[in-house]
Amino acid sequence: MTIIPLVSIVFEIFIAALALFAVFRGRSAMIGFAITFGVYVYYDLARYYEWQVSEPLLSLVFLIATLSAFLSMVALVKNPTRSH
């Protein structure tokens, strides 16, 4: 096992926490990024520790992360001043 994936997971946790903090400060468009990076943490932990999670489930979880990031971007583009 190498430390690089763990460092990445720590950064993903940090990003998810910052996005969640932004949501609680009124930046509702950031909820998608909080979800996305929360999912990334789960996905990467499952891979790193070789949890018995089916590949279709991991693929679905990754799709959810991608869609939530996309929806956050759409919200930011539609209402750039309301998302700050």
N, C-alpha and C positions, 0 to 999 in steps of 0.2 A: 504494500500500500504506500502510496506517495502522499505527500502533504498538500500538493497543489489542489486536488478536488476539495479538501477540507477548507482551505483558504477561500476558495470560490464560494463554498456554502456559507461561510461566515459573512462574506460580502453580500450574498443574496439575502441573508437574514437581516443585515443592516439596511439594505435598500427597501425591503418589505416593511420594516419598522418605520423608516423615514416616510415612506408613502402613506402608511397608516396614520402617522402623526399629522401629515399634511391633510388627510381626510378629516381628522378631528378638528383641524383648524379652518375648515370650511372649503377646502379644495376638493370637492366631490369627484372631480374627474380622475383623481389619483387612486381611487378605489381599485380600478382595473390593474394598475401597476402593483398595488399591494397584493392583490390576488395572484397576479402573474408571478411575482417573485416568491410568494408563499408556496405556490405550486412548484416552482423551480427547486426550492429547498427540499420539498418532499421527493420530487423526481430524482434529484441528485443523491439524496440520502438513500433512497431505494436502490439506486445503481451502485453506490459506493459500498454499502453494507450487504449487497446482494440479497435484499429482502425478497421473499417469495411473492412477488406481485406479477400478475399476468402482463404480458407485453401489450395486449389490446387495452388494458386499463391504463397502463403508463402512456400509451399513445393518446387515449382519450383525455387524460389529465393534461398532457402537453398541449393538446388542441384547445382545451379550456383556457390555459394560460395564454396562448396566442390570441384567442378571441377577446379575452379581457383586456389585453394590451391594445389590441386594435380598437376596441370600443372606447378606451380611455383616450387614445389619439384622436378619434373622431370627435369626442367631447371637447378636447382641447382646441381642435381646429375650428369647431363650430362656435364656441364661446371662449375665446382666449382670455378675456378680461374676467369672466365669471369663474374661471378655473384657477385663478391665482389666489 
